[in-house]
Amino acid sequence: MSPGSTFSVRDIPFSCRGSWFDISPVIAERTLADDLHLVSHQTGMHAVLRFETRRNGVRVEPVISAEPARLRWRHDGGLIELAYQDAGTIRLRGRGLGLRIAAAGAELTPFRGTYLYRDPVGETYVFTSYETGRRYRVTVLTPGVAGTAGIERLGAGERHLDLPGDADWEIAIEEYATARQPYRSTATFDQVAENTRAGFTAFADAVAPWRSARTPAAELAAYVLWSATVDPGGFLARPAVLMSKHWMDKVWSWDHCFNALALAAGDPGLAWHQFQLPFDHQDPAGALPDSIAHSEILHNFVKPPIHGWAFGRLRRLLSRPPTRADLEQTYDRLARWTTFWLDHRRAPGHHLPHYQHGNDSGWDNATTFDDIRLLETSDLAAFLTLQLDELADLATELGHAASWHETATQIRTALLNELWDGTRFVARSATTGRPSHSTSLLALMPIVLGPALPAEVRARLVEDLTAHLTSHGLATEPVSSPHYAADGYWRGPIWAPATVLIEDGLRRAGHETLADEISQRFRQLCEKSGFAENFDAETGAGLRDRAYTWTAASYLILASSYAETTN
């Protein structure tokens, strides 16, 4: 993505690093509005302000384009531009095209909780949003051009502010919690936009310095991560890369690992924060939450323990190595997370841990869980083995006495003795021991153990992986399966995390040709279809949330390795 290229705001929200709001027509899950909105991600996803382009008092349909520093509406020679001045402030200017700014809250909720009033000090108007707990102040920088309707009339029709289509105008919109000094800026609109462009370019240069024509989606992937990053707020006490600034506006307790890996070399501080975020909310038993948002922490499920695998890679990638204090804290957190699985997720007398629900695995509705929910699965045993090995290495480095390696050996042995049926890994009921067979890609995830698997097991997993490999990548359910569904979530579509984990395991196991093929197909998929939450395995079309950061991060992880090996 060169500095002058554009992207669609229908797919990727327009925002900037640090901001808790974006500009987008996506106002709820799978809901596209006709107009762009200012959409907040505090206390949930809420459309706050609606931007309606107008000419001669009539709504018009503009052509909308976006690049990292500028958003533009164009219609019949008229132009409106928007740029972020900082995380809480946007600037807009218009020439030959009018804009109506209206409260959106009343359109989205039965409670009319947004109102507008005029500040008697000057050309300043304030919308107050009860849904977000924030106020949005509009300061007109071109005096005498604004018109209003619905002032201080909470139930009397639409409340809006009009900017003219027959005169040049410029405004600033700020998000703030309580009192704030009058808006002041000595920077022109073009200077504001240039500062934002320079900030993004510096970020892209840091996280993807290797990008070239051979990795054409790298800069857009960097933008997805950069623009989805929010400043500390609410329960997120660190800067956080949300999974999206669409409706998936949380941090889930395995998604964050991929974002951390993609950022490690170029922005080690932000990468470290991403890895640690869920551990900030670890419960007394050592369990991580399912997800964290600005105003919500969910402990209804957990997520798979890929954190040992991720931390081992993270340490190798970080451009600034962690301090001993950092390592001690991480060792303690990883140890408690591991002990949770050993002490609280193993049935009496069992060696292998279990999931209580498909959501615990991260593969929510995979066919693995169709018949039995309380399952000992091969992916969980493999991930926990890797985590135990990483803990053992950390313990040795830090001088702690521990038996992590012995426990890892026990679980790896049980994985092979109890879940390998000679041709395939099966799952097993944690209560009855009854096996559960499925054709889900989940059963092939033990390839992450790489060279630690017996050669004959590796060979069979590699053979079975090819049955999942479409022209676009690894389908989570074979397209020939009767359970396959094109938009079936984990019952067919291609997902980034499974791709990265399998590619890494294959490469460490010496199956580099297949690893290269999987990497290439996934990279080409992203270059064609963007960074969707998941993809149709047969057509490659993006599905669900279309600006998902772990997909962008996975592209950067794979593209970085590709660029390094082909230079």
Secondary structure as GFF3:
##gff-version 3
##sequence-region A 1 567
A	DSSP	beta_strand	21	28	.	.	.	ID=ss1
A	DSSP	beta_strand	31	40	.	.	.	ID=ss2
A	DSSP	beta_strand	46	55	.	.	.	ID=ss3
A	DSSP	beta_strand	58	59	.	.	.	ID=ss4
A	DSSP	beta_strand	63	67	.	.	.	ID=ss5
A	DSSP	beta_strand	70	75	.	.	.	ID=ss6
A	DSSP	beta_strand	78	86	.	.	.	ID=ss7
A	DSSP	beta_strand	89	95	.	.	.	ID=ss8
A	DSSP	beta_strand	98	103	.	.	.	ID=ss9
A	DSSP	alpha_helix	105	108	.	.	.	ID=ss10
A	DSSP	beta_strand	114	119	.	.	.	ID=ss11
A	DSSP	beta_strand	124	129	.	.	.	ID=ss12
A	DSSP	beta_strand	134	140	.	.	.	ID=ss13
A	DSSP	beta_strand	147	149	.	.	.	ID=ss14
A	DSSP	beta_strand	160	163	.	.	.	ID=ss15
A	DSSP	beta_strand	169	176	.	.	.	ID=ss16
A	DSSP	alpha_helix	189	207	.	.	.	ID=ss17
A	DSSP	alpha_helix	218	227	.	.	.	ID=ss18
A	DSSP	beta_strand	229	230	.	.	.	ID=ss19
A	DSSP	beta_strand	240	241	.	.	.	ID=ss20
A	DSSP	beta_strand	251	252	.	.	.	ID=ss21
A	DSSP	alpha_helix	255	263	.	.	.	ID=ss22
A	DSSP	alpha_helix	268	276	.	.	.	ID=ss23
A	DSSP	three_ten_helix	277	281	.	.	.	ID=ss24
A	DSSP	beta_strand	291	293	.	.	.	ID=ss25
A	DSSP	beta_strand	296	298	.	.	.	ID=ss26
A	DSSP	alpha_helix	307	317	.	.	.	ID=ss27
A	DSSP	alpha_helix	324	344	.	.	.	ID=ss28
A	DSSP	alpha_helix	358	361	.	.	.	ID=ss29
A	DSSP	three_ten_helix	367	369	.	.	.	ID=ss30
A	DSSP	beta_strand	375	376	.	.	.	ID=ss31
A	DSSP	alpha_helix	378	398	.	.	.	ID=ss32
A	DSSP	alpha_helix	404	414	.	.	.	ID=ss33
A	DSSP	pi_helix	415	419	.	.	.	ID=ss34
A	DSSP	beta_strand	427	429	.	.	.	ID=ss35
A	DSSP	beta_strand	435	436	.	.	.	ID=ss36
A	DSSP	three_ten_helix	441	452	.	.	.	ID=ss37
A	DSSP	alpha_helix	455	468	.	.	.	ID=ss38
A	DSSP	alpha_helix	496	508	.	.	.	ID=ss39
A	DSSP	alpha_helix	512	529	.	.	.	ID=ss40
A	DSSP	beta_strand	534	535	.	.	.	ID=ss41
A	DSSP	beta_strand	542	543	.	.	.	ID=ss42
A	DSSP	alpha_helix	549	566	.	.	.	ID=ss43
###
